[in-house]
């Protein structure tokens, strides 16, 4: 699970950098933050697995 989270974060950062440098690929600026949110959510779910969240 950690490997998947790291892969999603890596892809998100790469897409963000590409979106910032290439004007025609600006739609990647919208995709990268979504991937980062998914990665953080997966990380939180992985850490709280088996524990009850109050």
C-alpha positions, 0 to 999 in steps of 0.5 A: 500500500505504501508503494502505491501511495508513493507512486501516486504522489510521484505521478502527481508531482511530475504532472504538476511540474509538466503542467507548470512548464508546458502551457498547452498541457495546463489541464494537468494542473487540475489532475495533479492536486486530485492525485495528491488528495487521493494519495493522502486519503490512501495514506490516512486509510492505511494508517488507521486500518484496524483502528476506530476513528473517534 
